[in-house]
Amino acid sequence: MVVFLTTFEAVALLGILAGLLYFLVLGAQTRAAMMDQEFTGVVMDYRERHTTLNTGVRHDYVLTVRTVDGELIEFVVDPHADKGFKFGDLVVKRRGERWPVKG
């Protein structure tokens, strides 16, 4: 069975494939940057952030950490593995690990 596509359908299909490839590459780069990050610091804030999307509401759990270098980092943590972070807790994020842990 041979399927012929119109020019519009072919261009639309290529656009969808290019968008999907871009999304996958961007996601891999973001994850790699997150995995490469390393810090030790103190929890300044731990809160839930709501973002409204076309498909509903996304819930992110944001950990704000003041590193030992004095830098303030906001880090989205795994919502399914609540570590019970509290203000003043020492946290460590090691290179190669996805999430910070209590130190």
N, CA, C and O of each residue as an XYZ file, in Angstrom:
412
protein
N       0.839     -1.172      0.000
C       0.000      0.000      0.000
C       0.889      1.243      0.000
O       1.774      1.379      0.845
N       0.658      2.121     -0.921
C       1.438      3.343     -1.049
C       0.572      4.512     -0.618
O      -0.581      4.632     -1.033
N       1.133      5.372      0.218
C       0.395      6.538      0.698
C       1.071      7.782      0.135
O       2.280      7.966      0.278
N       0.284      8.623     -0.501
C       0.802      9.872     -1.036
C       0.351     11.017     -0.143
O      -0.817     11.100      0.238
N       1.275     11.886      0.182
C       0.954     13.046      1.006
C       0.931     14.292      0.129
O       1.722     14.434     -0.803
N       0.020     15.174      0.446
C       0.034     16.470     -0.230
C       1.214     17.265      0.308
O       1.799     16.906      1.330
N       1.556     18.329     -0.371
C       2.668     19.175      0.074
C       2.410     19.702      1.474
O       3.307     19.710      2.317
N       1.179     20.143      1.721
C       0.834     20.674      3.039
C       1.002     19.612      4.119
O       1.553     19.890      5.184
N       0.531     18.402      3.851
C       0.645     17.326      4.834
C       2.111     16.953      5.095
O       2.492     16.681      6.233
N       2.921     16.943      4.043
C       4.337     16.624      4.200
C       5.053     17.687      5.034
O       5.852     17.362      5.912
N       4.760     18.964      4.753
C       5.379     20.058      5.512
C       4.908     20.023      6.965
O       5.705     20.235      7.880
N       3.627     19.758      7.180
C       3.090     19.680      8.541
C       3.744     18.534      9.306
O       4.098     18.692     10.474
N       3.906     17.400      8.670
C       4.539     16.246      9.308
C       6.003     16.539      9.649
O       6.474     16.177     10.727
N       6.714     17.188      8.740
C       8.102     17.560      9.020
C       8.177     18.552     10.173
O       9.082     18.466     11.003
N       7.244     19.486     10.236
C       7.211     20.456     11.327
C       6.977     19.777     12.663
O       7.619     20.119     13.657
N       6.070     18.827     12.694
C       5.785     18.090     13.925
C       7.016     17.292     14.363
O       7.369     17.287     15.543
N       7.662     16.624     13.418
C       8.856     15.839     13.745
C      10.001     16.735     14.228
O      10.714     16.379     15.166
N      10.178     17.896     13.588
C      11.229     18.829     14.014
C      10.934     19.358     15.417
O      11.849     19.481     16.232
N       9.671     19.671     15.708
C       9.295     20.140     17.038
C       9.526     19.090     18.097
O      10.013     19.402     19.184
N       9.188     17.864     17.803
C       9.403     16.763     18.736
C      10.895     16.552     18.998
O      11.303     16.362     20.144
N      11.693     16.584     17.957
C      13.136     16.432     18.112
C      13.715     17.565     18.955
O      14.550     17.323     19.826
N      13.281     18.796     18.704
C      13.736     19.953     19.482
C      13.376     19.776     20.955
O      14.202     20.024     21.834
N      12.141     19.347     21.223
C      11.682     19.135     22.594
C      12.531     18.077     23.294
O      12.904     18.258     24.453
N      12.838     16.990     22.618
C      13.637     15.923     23.214
C      15.073     16.373     23.482
O      15.634     16.048     24.528
N      15.673     17.114     22.554
C      17.047     17.599     22.737
C      17.095     18.617     23.866
O      17.998     18.573     24.701
N      16.133     19.532     23.901
C      16.093     20.544     24.959
C      15.936     19.886     26.332
O      16.592     20.285     27.294
N      15.068     18.882     26.417
C      14.869     18.158     27.672
C      16.137     17.444     28.118
O      16.458     17.427     29.306
N      16.852     16.861     27.177
C      18.102     16.163     27.517
C      19.155     17.150     28.001
O      19.895     16.855     28.939
N      19.230     18.317     27.371
C      20.203     19.329     27.794
C      19.871     19.855     29.184
O      20.768     20.033     30.009
N      18.593     20.104     29.450
C      18.175     20.604     30.757
C      18.485     19.580     31.839
O      18.991     19.928     32.905
N      18.185     18.329     31.564
C      18.451     17.268     32.535
C      19.954     17.116     32.782
O      20.384     16.921     33.919
N      20.749     17.207     31.716
C      22.199     17.092     31.865
C      22.748     18.236     32.711
O      23.622     18.025     33.551
N      22.239     19.446     32.492
C      22.693     20.594     33.284
C      22.313     20.420     34.744
O      23.090     20.756     35.638
N      21.112     19.893     34.986
C      20.664     19.671     36.360
C      21.514     18.586     37.030
O      21.864     18.709     38.203
N      21.840     17.541     36.297
C      22.640     16.450     36.858
C      24.078     16.893     37.131
O      24.743     16.344     38.010
N      24.556     17.882     36.380
C      25.930     18.358     36.524
C      26.077     19.327     37.693
O      27.192     19.600     38.137
N      24.960     19.844     38.189
C      24.996     20.834     39.259
C      25.413     20.190     40.583
O      25.036     19.059     40.888
N      26.200     20.937     41.357
C      26.672     20.441     42.646
C      26.689     21.605     43.636
O      27.222     22.674     43.338
N      26.100     21.390     44.816
C      26.119     22.445     45.825
C      25.829     21.874     47.201
O      25.286     20.778     47.336
N      26.201     22.634     48.212
C      25.871     22.368     49.604
C      25.340     23.672     50.156
O      25.910     24.734     49.905
N      24.253     23.602     50.908
C      23.696     24.834     51.445
C      22.608     24.588     52.464
O      22.395     23.468     52.928
N      21.923     25.675     52.800
C      20.881     25.656     53.822
C      19.549     26.009     53.167
O      19.475     26.930     52.354
N      18.504     25.276     53.522
C      17.166     25.524     52.977
C      16.652     26.862     53.487
O      16.594     27.109     54.691
N      16.282     27.716     52.544
C      15.696     29.013     52.878
C      14.176     28.975     52.713
O      13.452     29.699     53.396
N      13.697     28.116     51.791
C      12.261     28.016     51.524
C      11.982     26.697     50.819
O      12.806     26.213     50.043
N      10.826     26.122     51.088
C      10.364     24.911     50.410
C       8.883     25.100     50.191
O       8.111     25.126     51.149
N       8.469     25.235     48.923
C       7.080     25.555     48.650
C       6.595     24.848     47.390
O       7.376     24.335     46.589
N       5.279     24.844     47.252
C       4.653     24.305     46.061
C       4.308     25.474     45.141
O       3.736     26.473     45.577
N       4.664     25.334     43.862
C       4.368     26.367     42.871
C       3.397     25.780     41.854
O       3.607     24.678     41.348
N       2.338     26.518     41.560
C       1.319     26.076     40.606
C       1.482     26.840     39.298
O       1.594     28.066     39.301
N       1.494     26.124     38.192
C       1.585     26.731     36.872
C       0.391     26.246     36.062
O       0.169     25.042     35.933
N      -0.380     27.189     35.515
C      -1.543     26.827     34.711
C      -1.105     26.554     33.279
O      -0.459     27.387     32.643
N      -1.460     25.389     32.788
C      -1.146     24.970     31.423
C      -2.446     24.779     30.650
O      -3.529     24.824     31.234
N      -2.347     24.570     29.366
C      -3.545     24.286     28.560
C      -4.197     22.977     28.978
O      -5.406     22.804     28.824
N      -3.408     22.067     29.499
C      -3.900     20.745     29.866
C      -4.263     20.615     31.332
O      -4.668     19.541     31.778
N      -4.122     21.693     32.085
C      -4.435     21.649     33.511
C      -3.413     22.426     34.308
O      -2.789     23.356     33.795
N      -3.242     22.052     35.549
C      -2.311     22.750     36.438
C      -1.142     21.830     36.761
O      -1.336     20.664     37.105
N       0.073     22.362     36.647
C       1.274     21.610     37.013
C       1.703     22.066     38.396
O       1.732     23.263     38.681
N       2.036     21.113     39.250
C       2.486     21.405     40.608
C       3.977     21.112     40.702
O       4.397     19.965     40.546
N       4.774     22.139     40.954
C       6.217     21.971     41.149
C       6.530     22.216     42.614
O       5.920     23.077     43.249
N       7.474     21.466     43.149
C       7.928     21.662     44.514
C       9.313     22.297     44.440
O      10.269     21.676     43.975
N       9.409     23.534     44.902
C      10.609     24.338     44.719
C      11.359     24.473     46.034
O      10.794     24.877     47.051
N      12.616     24.136     45.996
C      13.501     24.241     47.142
C      14.430     25.424     46.877
O      15.136     25.449     45.869
N      14.430     26.396     47.778
C      15.349     27.527     47.671
C      16.464     27.314     48.679
O      16.217     27.158     49.874
N      17.701     27.309     48.177
C      18.867     26.997     49.001
C      19.876     28.138     48.906
O      20.159     28.641     47.819
N      20.412     28.537     50.051
C      21.555     29.464     50.067
C      22.791     28.600     50.228
O      22.992     27.951     51.255
N      23.613     28.608     49.188
C      24.804     27.755     49.191
C      25.856     28.310     50.142
O      25.758     29.446     50.607
N      26.858     27.492     50.422
C      27.950     27.935     51.291
C      28.732     29.074     50.648
O      29.440     29.805     51.341
N      28.613     29.233     49.329
C      29.261     30.336     48.606
C      28.423     31.613     48.646
O      28.855     32.651     48.144
N      27.213     31.547     49.246
C      26.341     32.709     49.339
C      25.371     32.857     48.183
O      24.583     33.802     48.158
N      25.412     31.947     47.230
C      24.519     31.994     46.077
C      23.143     31.453     46.466
O      23.044     30.510     47.251
N      22.079     32.051     45.915
C      20.716     31.597     46.162
C      20.255     30.787     44.954
O      20.206     31.307     43.839
N      19.914     29.511     45.172
C      19.522     28.604     44.092
C      18.091     28.144     44.318
O      17.734     27.717     45.415
N      17.268     28.235     43.265
C      15.934     27.620     43.292
C      16.028     26.327     42.514
O      16.524     26.308     41.387
N      15.555     25.247     43.110
C      15.711     23.923     42.531
C      14.381     23.190     42.624
O      13.821     23.063     43.713
N      13.869     22.707     41.497
C      12.635     21.919     41.512
C      12.991     20.505     41.937
O      13.877     19.876     41.357
N      12.292     20.006     42.959
C      12.589     18.673     43.489
C      11.470     17.703     43.149
O      10.375     18.110     42.759
N      11.754     16.433     43.298
C      10.810     15.359     42.983
C       9.596     15.424     43.907
O       9.739     15.293     45.122
N       8.409     15.625     43.347
C       7.215     15.723     44.191
C       6.806     14.392     44.822
O       6.071     14.374     45.810
N       7.280     13.277     44.255
C       6.886     11.955     44.746
C       7.817     11.436     45.834
O       7.536     10.415     46.460
N       8.901     12.123     46.055
C       9.870     11.675     47.067
C      10.094     12.810     48.054
O      11.209     13.312     48.194
N       9.036     13.206     48.730
C       9.121     14.318     49.683
C      10.146     13.983     50.750
O      10.014     12.998     51.477
N      11.156     14.812     50.827
C      12.235     14.589     51.791
C      11.974     15.312     53.106
O      12.787     15.228     54.027
N      10.851     16.022     53.206
C      10.538     16.732     54.430
C      11.482     17.898     54.676
O      11.841     18.177     55.819
N      11.886     18.583     53.605
C      12.778     19.725     53.760
C      12.111     20.804     54.605
O      10.924     21.088     54.449
N      12.896     21.401     55.504
C      12.401     22.485     56.355
C      13.420     23.610     56.356
O      14.594     23.399     56.051
N      12.965     24.801     56.701
C      13.849     25.951     56.793
C      15.013     25.622     57.731
O      14.809     25.138     58.845
N      16.225     25.891     57.268
C      17.405     25.660     58.094
C      18.074     24.310     57.892
O      19.187     24.100     58.376
N      17.419     23.384     57.185
C      18.034     22.075     56.927
C      19.257     22.227     56.028
O      19.262     23.041     55.105
N      20.282     21.444     56.301
C      21.449     21.388     55.433
C      21.143     20.405     54.313
O      20.697     19.287     54.576
N      21.379     20.812     53.049
C      21.142     19.931     51.911
C      22.404     19.849     51.069
O      23.207     20.781     51.022
N      22.557     18.710     50.408
C      23.706     18.466     49.543
C      23.183     17.953     48.205
O      22.378     17.022     48.158
N      23.639     18.557     47.138
C      23.335     18.085     45.773
C      24.667     17.713     45.158
O      25.512     18.574     44.910
N      24.851     16.414     44.912
C      26.110     15.927     44.344
C      26.014     15.850     42.832
O      24.941     15.601     42.281
N      27.124     16.062     42.172
C      27.184     15.953     40.713
C      26.821     14.526     40.310
O      27.312     13.557     40.890
N      25.957     14.416     39.311
C      25.536     13.103     38.835
C      24.252     12.606     39.477
O      23.645     11.658     38.980
N      23.827     13.228     40.572
C      22.570     12.855     41.211
C      21.500     13.860     40.778
O      21.794     15.031     40.542
N      20.283     13.395     40.680
C      19.218     14.258     40.174
C      18.652     15.185     41.243
O      18.343     16.341     40.952
N      18.512     14.702     42.465
C      17.864     15.467     43.511
C      18.807     15.732     44.676
O      19.684     14.917     44.961
N      18.634     16.859     45.348
C      19.419     17.101     46.569
C      18.867     16.252     47.713
O      17.701     15.857     47.699
N      19.711     15.979     48.693
C      19.308     15.214     49.874
C      19.710     15.991     51.120
O      20.555     16.884     51.068
N      19.093     15.637     52.233
C      19.489     16.264     53.496
C      20.922     15.872     53.799
O      21.328     14.726     53.606
N      21.692     16.863     54.285
C      23.105     16.612     54.545
C      23.388     16.276     55.977
O      24.540     16.040     56.340
